[in-house]
Amino acid sequence: MAAIAVLLHTGCTYSNKAMHRLYAQARERALQGDTLDAIIVPGVPFEKGSWSKIMKARVYWSKFLYDRGITKNIIYSGSAVYTPYIEAEIMALYAQDLGIPEKHIFKETKAEHSTENIYYSYKLAHQLGLKKIGLASDPFQTKMLRGFARRKLSQDIRFIPIVFDSLFTIMPFKNPEINYQQAYVQDFVPLTERQTSWQRFRGTLGKHIDRHAYEEEIGGKR
């Protein structure tokens, strides 16, 4: 639980009261019929054949929100970045094992940085005709991406950081056995060997996103 304890500590970027308020708002909207079309869940590296506590928390939180009718669909986002496994594919496999129907799971496999997670997933959502979008992740990442999302994408994106005491109500968490080789990338080269530390820093700021090229790419797939 050490990793989750760290997230709770860094969650001071959202006060405990604010996290509960954002979840309560999302729940109330859903009860009134204002359900999100999709939530975006950023990826986490998959290492040593098992999901990390951070990945587990994000996937279980997405299930928590799906089961409570807050979102109709989930977009898991992430390429093979630091390990040779496509993060979105891994998270989707776990989500399916936990009971989320495959038809309600979508995968964005281009993103290598957090800003790219939300940018590419948001564009994918609109390509799929999904309009009401939320971001659901740990408190630190959710708060970190809020400004970028509202400046570069939309003021209407909703943010639902993990509320850990609510998440813990569905414990004990199980550890599904997935066929993770389905997400394996041959001839993989980690990001640390493809980008300098300065380039990676710029990536976290969204500086590697080629908006025009991406718009043309998804436009050509419609």
Salt bridges, closest charged atoms under 4 A:
ASP34 OD2 - ARG29 NE 3.89
ASP34 OD1 - LYS132 NZ 2.81
ASP34 OD2 - ARG158 NH2 2.93
ASP37 OD1 - LYS72 NZ 3.77
ASP67 OD2 - LYS63 NZ 2.96
GLU89 OE1 - LYS107 NZ 3.19
ASP97 OD1 - LYS174 NZ 3.24
GLU112 OE2 - ARG194 NH2 2.92
ASP138 OD2 - ARG58 NH2 2.61
ASP165 OD1 - HIS20 NE2 3.16
GLU215 OE2 - LYS123 NZ 2.92
GLU217 OE2 - LYS221 NZ 3.31
